[in-house]
Amino acid sequence: MDFIDLPQLLAARGTVRLPGSKSISNRVLLLAALASGDTELRDLLQSDDTARMIDALRTLGVKVEALADRRFLVSGVGGVFPVREADLFLGNAGTAVRSLTAVLALAGGDYRLSGVTRMHERPIADLVDSLRQLGAEIAYAAQDGFPPLLISSPTPGSAAVVRVRGDVSSQFLTGLLMALPLRAVATTVEVVGELISRPYVELTLASMARFGVEVLREGWQRFTVSAASAYRSPGVVEVEGDASSASYFLALGALGGGPLRVEGVARDSLQGDVRFADALAGMGAKITFGDTWIEAAAAVDGRLQGVDLDCNHIPDAAMTLATVALFADGATTLRNIASWRVKETDRIAAMASELRKLGARVDSGDDFIRVVPPARAQGLRPAAIATYDDHRMAMCFSLAALGTPLRINDPAVVSKTFPDYFERFAAVTRRVPVVAIDGTSASGKGTVAARVAEALGWHYLDSGALYRLTALAARRAAIAWDDEAAVAAIAANLDVDFAGGLISLAGEEVGDAIRSEEISAGASLVAALPAVRAALLFRQRAFRRSPGLVADGRDMGAVVFPDSMTKVFLTANVEIRAERRHKQLIEKGIAASIAALLLDLRERDERDSQRSVAPMQQSADAELLDTTNLTIATAVAQVLEWVNKVSDSG
């Protein structure tokens, strides 16, 4: 599976220009297509969801022309699609499926609407039942109540009232309202039950008004569209920045110190999710509003407080609060979020599962989730986060990197709404620094790296120890070192502890055992196995903790930590290295021959430099340090000088 590994972050600040709102983009695309006249859409979101809508409109005969600078020109069809028969694939774009179902059901024609597997699991019966009240002819192509749908021309009717449930998805009401002007019959929609996600309905009403259709609203229970309603192009529509996407960066600012500014939305945004900023302020974050931007910074005392919040007004952005809760004092309870169950995944279940991986205690029900963060002393646990083919899972959990290294599986899901999210994320965050030290065997890299870490007050990773531990564990399990799959399985499940300067395997101190010549040779062999290196990759990256890490070992700077602030490659004359190794062994009471050690080192150098996986060689951007005639203290001083030089320039 594809993944992205996020190192622990130290801070977040800067400015982010938001992509266009998905909710607005797909609404105005459809309304521009239904309108009379041409409409220029500016700052339109370009993502999987909008691509599905644009593809569908083009298939229906609508001319949608891509211009420069995120602008599109839509030639409206006046409510009559030129293509009357089509098979439309809409991926997992809920806004496209629900609105097009309603529009095509009343427009006339024969259409099939389908999507990805998850879309075929998202209920649509309430919308279909409502449309049938108006004469729509809709059949289920597979399971009753779910897409794919088969739509035929509607039966002429004069029904003046239609009822729709409001407590499953506001997109059902949105689809109905956007389609009703096609009837040319005055129609009132009555909402049955409580209407959830009301800000999205307000967004629909505002979007329709921009295209000349005013809806009479009586509270949140009755909505009336007049018989004379018809969409007309407003000429140009500016799409606001996405307020749901803003939530991730506002949270970054609040958790990472800030200030972090998002441009493209402000307090008077059409989108309800802009009120996420108020929720953050309620937790203690410092929030500032401008005419076209919102800025977030840390709480005055540096700590956020848990909240108990009704999230009906911010159904999507509320997900971000669930990960912010990991850093708050006390529990956070998010209520009135039943709609999470019918989104791209069951978001309540998915959030609960992944939050627990990080060490949180989580309770959940049909319409709430309660998050209790781990104790400060315990901190967040490194984890591989599943994203469930849901863009918001990937973006929400990226915030946890402010507390621990993370792996986000299938990060490409963000293309649904924010294709370059992780690039923007990296641009406004500061990572825990790494010094990577590699070199030939017995060149002193382990000793130098450990003392550099001690001098800096940083964590230390002896990556070679992980390969030695893998070799030792494999030997104890009677697994041959060249059995790649079996050794990789051993590596993936190592029970290792490096506490107190000791190295333990399954609770047994093995510092001396893994330094034997036999295990050293085995480590060299297993380290050449691609599956083993892959199994240990995230485990090594998880050592990257605040305030910094000194990592010693092969490919630390090239593969494991390619963004290391300083890379050093140590070498020394092979005779000197043999003498050093001989001295180490004699001090431990182990008999050794310099001649044998010299031969072994030469063979190991040859083997290590020629192997196809992680060959021993100096990186082009690494500092070369020959320790042949240097004391350990002198070598450490030189490395620290390089580190400080980079720190000063940064």
Secondary structure by P-SEA (a helix, b strand, c coil): cbbbbbcccccbbbbbbccccaaaaaaaaaaaaaccbbbbbccccccaaaaaaaaaaaaabbbbbbbcccbbbbbcccccccccbbbbbbcccaaaaaaaaaaaaaacccccccccccccccccaaaaaaaaaabbbbbbccccccccbbbcccccccccbbbbbccccaaaaaaaaaaccccccbbbbbbcccccaaaaaaaaaaaaaaacbbbbbccccbbbbcccbbbbbccbbbbccccccaaaaaaaaaaacccbbbccccccccccccaaaaaaaaabbbbbbcccbbbbbcccccbbbbbbccccccccaaaaaaaaaaacccbbbbcccccccccccaaaaaaaaaaaaabbbbbbcccbbbbbccccccccccccccccccaaaaaaaccccccbbbbbcccccccccccaaaaaaaaaccccbbbbbbbccccaaaaaaaaaaaaacbbbbaaaaaaaaaaaaaaaacccccaaaaaaaaaacccccccccbbbccccccccccccaaaaaaaaaaaacaaaaaaaaaaaaaaccccbbbbbcccccccccccccbbbbbbccaaaaaaaaaaaaaaacbbbbaaaaaaaaaaaaaaaaccccccccccccbbbbbcccccaaaaaaaaaaaaaaaaaac
